[in-house]
Structures are given as C-alpha cells and as structure tokens.
Amino acid sequence: MPAPLRILLLACACSVLLTAAPAGATPPLPDERIAAGVTAAGIDLSGLTVDEATGRLESIRSRIENGVITVLVADITFKLKTTDAGAALDASQTSRRALYAGRVAAGSPVDVALAVSWSKASVAKFAASVSKRLRREARDARVVITVRKVKVTHSARGRDIDTAALAKRLQKAIVDPRAARVLKPRLEKVKPKVTADAAAKTASTVITIEQSKFKLRLFKHGKVVKTYGVAVGQPRYPTPNGRFAIQDKQVNPVWSVPNSPWAGELGGSTVAGGSAANPLKARWMGIAGGVGIHGTGDDYSIGSRASHGCIRMHVSDVVPLFARVPVGTPVLIAP
C-alpha cells in the first residue's frame, strides 16, 4: 500500500499560510463527501461533507487553542499556554483541505495537517526564555599572577539547550493534537574555550619583579625556581608597573641612546653591542617602551633605584636567565 499522503503546512512569519484550494481545483460540490481513508491529524473524516467534517473537528478546538505545553528540564517546569502562542484552528479550512486531498489520493490513505495559525514570534520568545533560565556560561581557566605566586584557576563547563530545536517541537505540539505536550529537551554541556592545561601552557615561564624588594623571581610551571637581585628605575625615571611580556631578546645588544637630557651628547646615537660605553651588558630582554631587563657593569647598583627605568642584573645572573626565558613570557612588575 502506498505511504500516506501528507499535506504540509507552510509557515509564514507569524502564522500558517492557508490556501483556499489547490490551483485549478473545483470548489466543494453540493453534498460532496470526503473520500474514504482521509484523516486530519488522525481524525477520520471519511464519508463526511465539509460541514460535517468541520463539526467533527470542533472536538479538538479546545486542545489546540486552550491547551498547555509543559517543558521539563533540570528539575524545572515551564508551561506554554497555547492561547499565549496565538493558536487558532480553522476547522472549515481543514475540512476543505481533506476534501481536496481525497480527490487526488486515488484511494490511498491521506492524513492532512490541521489548518492552524500561531505566533512564531511568541513561540520563539518562550523557547528563548527557557534557554535563558537554564543557561550557565562556561568558565575559562586563567592564569593569576601575583608577585610571589602563579596559579591557574580551574575551568568549568556550562550548560544550555538547543533553543531552535525546542521551538520546532513546541510548534509541532501546537498544530498536531497527537504530538506529546510534555517535552523534555536535552540539557547540553558547553565546553570552556580555555582549559586549565591550555592556560598553564601560556604561562609555563613567568617573571615577576618586586621593586620595593629589588627582587626578580623566575617561575617555571607555577613554582619559583630562582630569585635574583636587581636594580630598578630612579624616582625621576621610574620602572613602570603592570603586566607585560618579553617582546624581544638580544645578545650583546646595540644601545639606541634616547634623546633625553641624562644621555648628554650621546643622545640620539647608537652604541655598538659589547662596547665599554654601552651600559646594556651581555643580554637584553625587552619589555615595553624601551624598558627591558639587561646586564650591567655597575654591580654596586644592584639592590637600589639607579636605572633610567630598566631592570638591571649582574651579568652572571642575566646570562642564565636569558637562556631560560622565551619571547612572550609574562612579566609582572609591582611597586
């Protein structure tokens, strides 16, 4: 036996598009009866006139127009009244639809959809309100850096539902009295974008500088592995505070002398790397705005505010530090 022929409802922006008849169809004839085997949403209309079929369909009007659809998820109950969704049954149009379908079915069973209008916007709004109530945003892991500690916070999964899928199920429950009216959408897990492992990889090496203690700490995988004494900026030329990163690294760097009064006649010039006149000894790790970590020939200055903003280290310290610090390493400078 051929599969049942189904007449589909065509959704417009706010309701169902109801056509009076298929193109070229003859209007219902006096006393014409619906063909055998024709149903509307499972209701048998065989052998009935359009008026009789319309009367029979009135039995489901209350379910369509004054029903309640329940959504159960995460131990929370939501209810959508079909009146709030603007549901309205056109029983007469459904009967005519059944008549036309029976004419062309050639004796095959036919189940036509009910002619039901509803507010698509209202259904979408209700589905969105369910999602809003249930949604929990995923929490990304992050690296927390303080002068003396580096830790990674844990990530957490979020949750949500498929709002579009719920709206479709609600629409089906409105237009088809056979559809379930207790819906249990699946609560889906939402993965965080950054896991603890991923966050930890971005800060496997960290440098912190505590200016008041003249201390530079090197962290590896969240643990302090080395502490160095440093010199920081003079009160007139302070070392900036904040979160930075190693931007570049150089061996025996060239010194591009700033045009500042303290530079004297060297201002604006360059001094070759390794030169006795070059205060940037052995290694350079640039941080930001001309400020960096470098070796110094003035070992006596370590443990004081002596530089023009940079962080000075003993050459014997800066060389091994340089080897352990990749470009991109986070640098926290604190007062």
WORAQUI-V625396 format. One record per residue. N is the residue number from 1. RES is the residue in one small letter. SS is DSSP state (H for helix, E for strand, L for the rest). Layout:
BEGIN
N_RES_SS + N_RES_SS
END
This chain:
BEGIN
1_m_L + 2_p_L + 3_a_L + 4_p_L + 5_l_E + 6_r_E + 7_i_E + 8_l_L + 9_l_L + 10_l_E + 11_a_E + 12_c_L + 13_a_L + 14_c_L + 15_s_L + 16_v_E + 17_l_E + 18_l_L + 19_t_L + 20_a_L + 21_a_L + 22_p_L + 23_a_L + 24_g_L + 25_a_L + 26_t_L + 27_p_L + 28_p_L + 29_l_L + 30_p_L + 31_d_L + 32_e_L + 33_r_L + 34_i_L + 35_a_L + 36_a_L + 37_g_L + 38_v_E + 39_t_E + 40_a_E + 41_a_L + 42_g_L + 43_i_E + 44_d_E + 45_l_L + 46_s_L + 47_g_L + 48_l_L + 49_t_L + 50_v_H + 51_d_H + 52_e_H + 53_a_H + 54_t_H + 55_g_H + 56_r_H + 57_l_H + 58_e_H + 59_s_H + 60_i_H + 61_r_H + 62_s_H + 63_r_H + 64_i_H + 65_e_H + 66_n_L + 67_g_L + 68_v_E + 69_i_E + 70_t_E + 71_v_E + 72_l_E + 73_v_E + 74_a_L + 75_d_L + 76_i_E + 77_t_E + 78_f_E + 79_k_E + 80_l_E + 81_k_E + 82_t_L + 83_t_L + 84_d_L + 85_a_L + 86_g_L + 87_a_L + 88_a_E + 89_l_E + 90_d_L + 91_a_H + 92_s_H + 93_q_H + 94_t_H + 95_s_H + 96_r_H + 97_r_H + 98_a_H + 99_l_H + 100_y_H + 101_a_H + 102_g_H + 103_r_H + 104_v_H + 105_a_L + 106_a_L + 107_g_L + 108_s_L + 109_p_L + 110_v_E + 111_d_E + 112_v_E + 113_a_L + 114_l_L + 115_a_L + 116_v_E + 117_s_E + 118_w_L + 119_s_L + 120_k_H + 121_a_H + 122_s_H + 123_v_H + 124_a_H + 125_k_H + 126_f_H + 127_a_H + 128_a_H + 129_s_H + 130_v_H + 131_s_H + 132_k_H + 133_r_H + 134_l_H + 135_r_L + 136_r_E + 137_e_L + 138_a_L + 139_r_E + 140_d_L + 141_a_L + 142_r_L + 143_v_E + 144_v_E + 145_i_E + 146_t_L + 147_v_L + 148_r_L + 149_k_L + 150_v_E + 151_k_E + 152_v_E + 153_t_L + 154_h_L + 155_s_L + 156_a_E + 157_r_L + 158_g_E + 159_r_E + 160_d_E + 161_i_L + 162_d_L + 163_t_H + 164_a_H + 165_a_H + 166_l_H + 167_a_H + 168_k_H + 169_r_H + 170_l_H + 171_q_H + 172_k_H + 173_a_H + 174_i_H + 175_v_H + 176_d_L + 177_p_L + 178_r_L + 179_a_L + 180_a_L + 181_r_L + 182_v_E + 183_l_E + 184_k_L + 185_p_L + 186_r_L + 187_l_L + 188_e_E + 189_k_E + 190_v_E + 191_k_L + 192_p_L + 193_k_L + 194_v_L + 195_t_L + 196_a_H + 197_d_H + 198_a_H + 199_a_H + 200_a_H + 201_k_H + 202_t_H + 203_a_L + 204_s_L + 205_t_E + 206_v_E + 207_i_E + 208_t_E + 209_i_E + 210_e_E + 211_q_H + 212_s_H + 213_k_H + 214_f_L + 215_k_E + 216_l_E + 217_r_E + 218_l_E + 219_f_E + 220_k_E + 221_h_L + 222_g_L + 223_k_E + 224_v_E + 225_v_E + 226_k_E + 227_t_E + 228_y_E + 229_g_E + 230_v_L + 231_a_E + 232_v_E + 233_g_E + 234_q_L + 235_p_H + 236_r_H + 237_y_H + 238_p_L + 239_t_L + 240_p_L + 241_n_L + 242_g_E + 243_r_E + 244_f_E + 245_a_E + 246_i_L + 247_q_L + 248_d_E + 249_k_E + 250_q_E + 251_v_E + 252_n_L + 253_p_L + 254_v_L + 255_w_E + 256_s_E + 257_v_L + 258_p_L + 259_n_L + 260_s_L + 261_p_H + 262_w_H + 263_a_H + 264_g_H + 265_e_H + 266_l_H + 267_g_L + 268_g_L + 269_s_L + 270_t_E + 271_v_E + 272_a_L + 273_g_L + 274_g_L + 275_s_L + 276_a_L + 277_a_L + 278_n_L + 279_p_L + 280_l_L + 281_k_E + 282_a_E + 283_r_E + 284_w_E + 285_m_E + 286_g_E + 287_i_E + 288_a_E + 289_g_L + 290_g_L + 291_v_E + 292_g_E + 293_i_E + 294_h_E + 295_g_E + 296_t_E + 297_g_L + 298_d_L + 299_d_H + 300_y_H + 301_s_H + 302_i_L + 303_g_L + 304_s_L + 305_r_E + 306_a_E + 307_s_E + 308_h_L + 309_g_L + 310_c_L + 311_i_E + 312_r_E + 313_m_E + 314_h_E + 315_v_H + 316_s_H + 317_d_H + 318_v_H + 319_v_H + 320_p_H + 321_l_H + 322_f_H + 323_a_H + 324_r_H + 325_v_L + 326_p_L + 327_v_L + 328_g_L + 329_t_L + 330_p_E + 331_v_E + 332_l_E + 333_i_E + 334_a_E + 335_p_L
END
